């Protein structure tokens, strides 16, 4: 599932008339990069939640057939949050599934991450990367077995750390059981609500640390959006 319901307020005025998912990166809409990456790892059925300018996303992607994929949509009149949006599509998932935040541009081996998830017998596996800006990310603490011991969304740190912080990259591999911990109604967020709950219950959450050659950036701000366009040549750009 791609989470594409966000309003992209930090990207304004770019998102006043264009949803974040359709902002071009290297001339290709962000969500098309995501579809291409997911398809290259064998994923061909996707749910996408919509809210801000959702019709533009739906009109661009259609049913997914021109991309060789099957796409279904979840229209949210009121934003349900990252976990609430996934819970609303509970009927769509019949096995292990992947959640991708709609502002993430990435290139890494998702197949290898799935193998890691299966080997660890994880309930949830989160992509982990080294971030220099801990106040803007979900900071993670892991043990030597890569098990996640603590996750704090956008912590208020007194000083900027001298070394990069481990952070969640907004891509998850989840087992269906995770859905049973998400409330059926209302707003719910993975980083603020669900993952801390699972950690407190000592359930198996693991972090998959990206390799130095892997690429991941969220384009949630104008600076990062421009940075992504400058760096897009670092990995293969190809259309679905």
C-alpha positions in Angstrom: 0.0 0.0 0.0 1.2 3.5 -0.9 0.1 6.2 1.5 -0.7 9.1 -0.7 -3.4 11.0 1.2 -1.2 13.7 2.8 -1.8 17.3 2.0 1.9 18.2 1.5 1.6 21.4 3.5 5.4 21.8 3.8 5.8 21.6 0.1 3.4 24.5 -0.7 3.0 26.2 -3.1 4.2 23.2 -5.2 1.3 21.1 -3.8 -1.5 23.7 -4.1 -2.7 22.2 -7.4 -0.5 19.1 -7.7 -0.6 16.3 -5.1 2.7 15.3 -3.6 2.6 11.9 -5.3 2.6 13.5 -8.8 5.4 16.0 -8.2 8.1 15.2 -10.9 11.4 13.8 -9.9 13.8 13.7 -12.9 10.7 14.3 -15.1 8.8 11.3 -13.8 6.0 11.6 -11.1 7.2 10.4 -7.7 4.5 7.7 -7.5 5.6 6.3 -10.8 9.1 5.8 -9.4 7.5 4.0 -6.5 5.4 1.7 -8.8 8.4 0.9 -10.9 10.5 0.0 -7.8 7.8 -2.1 -6.3 7.1 -3.9 -9.6 10.8 -4.7 -10.0 10.5 -6.7 -6.7 7.4 -8.7 -7.8 4.6 -6.5 -6.4 1.8 -6.0 -8.8 -1.3 -5.4 -6.6 -1.5 -2.1 -4.7 -3.9 -0.1 -2.6 -3.4 3.7 -2.6 -5.2 6.0 -0.1 -6.3 9.4 -1.4 -7.4 12.7 0.1 -5.8 15.9 -1.1 -6.3 16.2 -4.9 -6.9 12.5 -4.9 -8.8 12.6 -8.2 -5.6 13.7 -10.0 -3.8 10.7 -8.8 -6.6 8.4 -9.7 -6.9 10.0 -13.2 -3.2 9.6 -13.8 -2.8 6.0 -12.7 -6.2 4.6 -13.5 -6.7 0.9 -12.7 -2.9 0.3 -13.2 -3.3 -1.8 -16.3 -0.9 0.5 -18.4 1.7 -0.2 -15.7 1.1 -3.9 -15.7 -0.4 -3.6 -12.1 -3.7 -3.7 -10.4 -4.5 -0.6 -8.4 -7.4 0.0 -6.0 -8.1 3.2 -4.1 -9.3 4.2 -0.7 -10.8 7.7 -0.6 -10.5 9.3 2.9 -12.9 12.1 3.5 -11.1 12.8 6.8 -7.5 11.8 7.2 -7.1 8.6 9.1 -3.3 8.7 9.7 -0.7 6.2 8.4 -2.0 3.2 10.4 -5.7 4.2 10.2 -5.5 4.4 6.4 -4.0 0.9 6.2 -6.6 -0.4 8.7 -9.4 0.9 6.4 -8.0 -1.4 3.6 -7.7 -4.4 5.9 -9.8 -6.5 3.5 -7.2 -6.0 0.7 -4.4 -7.8 2.5 -4.3 -11.6 2.6 -0.7 -12.2 3.3 2.5 -10.3 4.3 2.4 -6.8 2.8 4.5 -3.7 2.2 3.6 -0.1 3.2 5.4 2.8 1.5 4.9 6.4 2.6 3.9 8.5 -0.4 6.8 11.0 -0.1 9.6 8.4 -0.2 11.9 8.1 -3.2 14.1 5.1 -2.8 16.2 2.4 -4.5 17.3 -0.6 -2.5 16.7 -4.4 -2.6 13.2 -4.9 -1.2 13.5 -8.6 -1.9 16.4 -8.9 0.4 14.5 -7.0 3.1 11.6 -9.5 2.8 14.1 -12.4 3.2 15.4 -10.6 6.4 11.8 -10.2 7.6 11.1 -13.9 7.1 14.4 -15.1 8.7 13.7 -13.0 11.8 10.1 -14.2 12.0 9.2 -10.5 12.4 5.7 -9.1 12.9 7.0 -5.9 11.4 10.2 -4.9 9.7 11.1 -1.2 9.3 13.6 0.3 6.8 16.3 2.0 8.9 18.7 4.6 7.6 21.3 6.9 9.2 19.8 10.4 9.5 21.6 13.6 10.4 18.3 15.4 11.4 16.8 13.5 14.3 14.2 16.1 15.1 12.6 15.5 11.7 12.4 11.7 11.8 11.3 8.7 13.9 14.4 7.8 15.9 15.1 4.1 16.5 17.1 2.1 19.0 18.0 -1.5 18.1 19.9 -4.3 19.8 22.7 -6.4 18.2 20.1 -8.7 16.6 18.5 -5.7 14.8 15.4 -5.9 17.1 13.8 -2.5 17.7 13.8 -1.6 21.4 12.5 1.9 21.1 11.0 4.3 18.5 10.4 8.0 19.1 8.8 10.2 16.4 10.5 13.6 16.0 12.2 13.7 19.4 13.1 17.0 20.9 16.8 16.7 21.5 18.8 19.3 23.4 21.8 19.1 21.1 22.5 18.0 17.6 24.2 14.6 17.8 27.7 14.3 16.4 27.0 11.0 14.8 24.1 10.0 12.5 21.0 8.7 14.2 19.2 5.5 13.2 15.8 6.4 11.9 12.7 4.8 10.3 12.6 5.4 6.5 8.8 5.1 6.0 8.8 1.7 4.4 7.5 -1.3 6.3 7.0 -5.0 5.8 4.0 -6.1 7.9 2.2 -9.3 8.9 -1.6 -9.2 8.9 -1.5 -9.6 12.7 -0.4 -6.0 13.0 -3.8 -4.9 11.7 -5.4 -6.3 14.9 -3.6 -3.7 17.0 -4.9 -0.7 15.0 -8.2 0.8 16.1 -11.1 0.3 13.6 -12.2 3.9 13.8 -10.5 7.3 13.9 -6.9 8.6 13.4 -4.0 6.3 14.1 -0.3 6.7 13.3 2.3 3.9 13.0 5.2 5.8 14.6 3.2 7.6 17.3 0.7 5.0 18.2 1.1 1.5 16.8 4.9 0.6 16.8 5.4 1.9 20.4 2.5 -0.3 21.5 3.9 -3.3 19.8 7.3 -2.6 21.3 5.8 -2.3 24.8 4.2 -5.7 24.3 7.6 -7.1 23.4 6.4 -8.3 20.0 9.1 -8.9 17.3 9.8 -5.6 15.5 13.0 -5.5 13.5 15.0 -2.9 11.6 16.5 -3.5 8.2 19.5 -1.1 7.9 20.1 0.2 4.5 23.5 -0.3 2.9 25.7 2.7 2.1 25.0 2.4 -1.6 21.2 2.3 -1.1 19.2 5.5 -1.7 16.3 6.9 0.3 15.0 10.4 0.7 11.6 11.8 1.7 10.5 14.8 -0.3 8.4 16.2 2.4 10.0 19.7 2.2 10.9 21.9 -0.7 14.6 21.6 0.1 14.4 17.8 0.0 12.3 17.9 -3.1 14.9 19.9 -4.9 17.7 17.7 -3.5 15.9 14.6 -4.9 15.8 16.2 -8.3 19.5 16.9 -8.2 20.3 13.4 -7.0 18.0 11.4 -9.2 20.9 10.4 -11.4 22.3 8.4 -8.6 20.0 5.5 -9.4 18.3 4.1 -12.4 15.3 6.0 -13.5 12.9 3.9 -15.6 9.3 4.1 -16.3 6.9 1.3 -15.6 
